[in-house]
Amino acid sequence: MVKSRRWMRWVVGVGGAAFLLQAGTCAATTPQAQEQIVNQLVLPEAASLFSDVIFFILDNALVHLTT
């Protein structure tokens, strides 16, 4: 069990370091690249988060109204 935990911690540590190194070398310097990142990654994720929050609130309200 301890060996498995140590192995998993090592894998997560190496994976995290690789992720940080890869993300650190990638820079969006042009305005077009920054706009594409916002349009393709940030806005869809924000919209999904917003719709999930609204659904959660409405679902809880419906549950409380029906019980």
DRENPA-3360 file (N, C-alpha, C; in nm, 2 decimals, always signed):
BEGIN
1 = MVKSRRWM = +0.08/-0.12/+0.00/+0.00/+0.00/+0.00/+0.09/+0.13/+0.00 ~ +0.19/+0.13/+0.09/+0.28/+0.24/+0.09/+0.35/+0.26/-0.04 ~ +0.40/+0.15/-0.10/+0.47/+0.15/-0.22/+0.38/+0.21/-0.33 ~ +0.26/+0.17/-0.33/+0.16/+0.22/-0.43/+0.14/+0.37/-0.42 ~ +0.13/+0.42/-0.30/+0.11/+0.56/-0.27/+0.23/+0.64/-0.31 ~ +0.35/+0.59/-0.28/+0.47/+0.65/-0.32/+0.48/+0.66/-0.47 ~ +0.45/+0.55/-0.54/+0.46/+0.55/-0.68/+0.36/+0.65/-0.74 ~ +0.24/+0.65/-0.69/+0.14/+0.75/-0.74/+0.18/+0.89/-0.72;
9 = RWVVGVGG = +0.24/+0.92/-0.61/+0.29/+1.05/-0.58/+0.40/+1.09/-0.68 ~ +0.48/+1.00/-0.71/+0.59/+1.02/-0.80/+0.54/+1.05/-0.94 ~ +0.44/+0.97/-0.98/+0.38/+0.99/-1.12/+0.31/+1.12/-1.12 ~ +0.24/+1.16/-1.02/+0.17/+1.29/-1.02/+0.27/+1.40/-1.02 ~ +0.38/+1.39/-0.95/+0.48/+1.49/-0.94/+0.55/+1.51/-1.08 ~ +0.58/+1.40/-1.14/+0.65/+1.41/-1.27/+0.55/+1.47/-1.37 ~ +0.43/+1.42/-1.37/+0.33/+1.47/-1.46/+0.30/+1.62/-1.44 ~ +0.29/+1.66/-1.32/+0.27/+1.80/-1.29/+0.39/+1.89/-1.34;
17 = AAFLLQAG = +0.51/+1.84/-1.32/+0.62/+1.92/-1.36/+0.63/+1.92/-1.52 ~ +0.59/+1.81/-1.58/+0.59/+1.82/-1.73/+0.48/+1.91/-1.78 ~ +0.37/+1.91/-1.71/+0.26/+2.00/-1.75/+0.30/+2.15/-1.74 ~ +0.37/+2.18/-1.62/+0.41/+2.32/-1.60/+0.52/+2.36/-1.70 ~ +0.61/+2.27/-1.73/+0.72/+2.30/-1.83/+0.66/+2.32/-1.97 ~ +0.56/+2.24/-2.00/+0.50/+2.26/-2.14/+0.42/+2.39/-2.14 ~ +0.35/+2.42/-2.04/+0.26/+2.54/-2.04/+0.35/+2.66/-2.03 ~ +0.46/+2.65/-1.96/+0.55/+2.77/-1.95/+0.62/+2.81/-2.08;
25 = TCAATTPQ = +0.64/+2.71/-2.17/+0.70/+2.74/-2.30/+0.60/+2.79/-2.40 ~ +0.47/+2.78/-2.38/+0.37/+2.81/-2.47/+0.32/+2.95/-2.43 ~ +0.34/+3.05/-2.52/+0.29/+3.18/-2.49/+0.21/+3.24/-2.61 ~ +0.10/+3.29/-2.58/+0.01/+3.35/-2.68/+0.05/+3.50/-2.69 ~ +0.13/+3.54/-2.78/+0.18/+3.68/-2.78/+0.10/+3.76/-2.88 ~ +0.05/+3.70/-2.98/-0.03/+3.78/-3.08/-0.17/+3.80/-3.04 ~ -0.23/+3.91/-3.07/-0.37/+3.93/-3.03/-0.47/+3.83/-3.09 ~ -0.44/+3.78/-3.21/-0.52/+3.68/-3.28/-0.52/+3.55/-3.20;
33 = AQEQIVNQ = -0.40/+3.51/-3.15/-0.39/+3.39/-3.07/-0.47/+3.40/-2.94 ~ -0.45/+3.51/-2.88/-0.52/+3.53/-2.75/-0.67/+3.53/-2.77 ~ -0.72/+3.59/-2.88/-0.86/+3.60/-2.91/-0.91/+3.45/-2.94 ~ -0.84/+3.37/-3.01/-0.88/+3.24/-3.04/-0.88/+3.15/-2.91 ~ -0.79/+3.17/-2.82/-0.79/+3.10/-2.69/-0.92/+3.14/-2.61 ~ -0.95/+3.27/-2.61/-1.07/+3.31/-2.54/-1.19/+3.25/-2.60 ~ -1.20/+3.26/-2.73/-1.32/+3.21/-2.80/-1.34/+3.06/-2.80 ~ -1.23/+2.98/-2.80/-1.24/+2.84/-2.81/-1.23/+2.77/-2.68;
41 = LVLPEAAS = -1.17/+2.83/-2.58/-1.15/+2.76/-2.45/-1.23/+2.83/-2.33 ~ -1.21/+2.96/-2.32/-1.26/+3.03/-2.20/-1.41/+3.04/-2.21 ~ -1.46/+3.10/-2.32/-1.60/+3.12/-2.33/-1.69/+3.00/-2.32 ~ -1.65/+2.89/-2.39/-1.74/+2.76/-2.37/-1.73/+2.71/-2.23 ~ -1.62/+2.71/-2.17/-1.61/+2.67/-2.03/-1.69/+2.75/-1.93 ~ -1.69/+2.88/-1.95/-1.76/+2.97/-1.87/-1.91/+2.95/-1.89 ~ -1.95/+2.93/-2.02/-2.09/+2.91/-2.05/-2.14/+2.78/-1.98 ~ -2.06/+2.68/-1.99/-2.09/+2.55/-1.93/-2.11/+2.56/-1.78;
49 = LFSDVIFF = -2.01/+2.63/-1.72/-2.02/+2.65/-1.57/-2.14/+2.73/-1.53 ~ -2.18/+2.83/-1.61/-2.29/+2.91/-1.58/-2.42/+2.83/-1.59 ~ -2.43/+2.75/-1.70/-2.55/+2.67/-1.72/-2.56/+2.56/-1.61 ~ -2.45/+2.50/-1.57/-2.45/+2.41/-1.46/-2.50/+2.47/-1.33 ~ -2.46/+2.59/-1.30/-2.50/+2.66/-1.18/-2.65/+2.69/-1.18 ~ -2.70/+2.74/-1.29/-2.84/+2.77/-1.31/-2.92/+2.64/-1.29 ~ -2.88/+2.53/-1.35/-2.95/+2.40/-1.34/-2.95/+2.36/-1.20 ~ -2.84/+2.37/-1.13/-2.83/+2.32/-0.99/-2.92/+2.40/-0.90;
57 = ILDNALVH = -2.93/+2.54/-0.92/-3.02/+2.62/-0.84/-3.16/+2.59/-0.87 ~ -3.20/+2.58/-1.00/-3.34/+2.54/-1.03/-3.38/+2.40/-0.98 ~ -3.29/+2.31/-0.99/-3.32/+2.17/-0.95/-3.34/+2.17/-0.80 ~ -3.25/+2.24/-0.72/-3.27/+2.25/-0.58/-3.41/+2.32/-0.54 ~ -3.44/+2.42/-0.61/-3.56/+2.49/-0.59/-3.68/+2.40/-0.62 ~ -3.68/+2.33/-0.72/-3.79/+2.23/-0.76/-3.80/+2.12/-0.65 ~ -3.69/+2.07/-0.60/-3.69/+1.97/-0.50/-3.75/+2.02/-0.37 ~ -3.72/+2.14/-0.34/-3.77/+2.20/-0.21/-3.92/+2.24/-0.23;
65 = LTT = -3.96/+2.27/-0.35/-4.10/+2.30/-0.37/-4.19/+2.18/-0.37 ~ -4.14/+2.07/-0.41/-4.22/+1.95/-0.42/-4.21/+1.86/-0.30 ~ -4.13/+1.89/-0.20/-4.12/+1.81/-0.08/-4.18/+1.88/+0.04;
% end
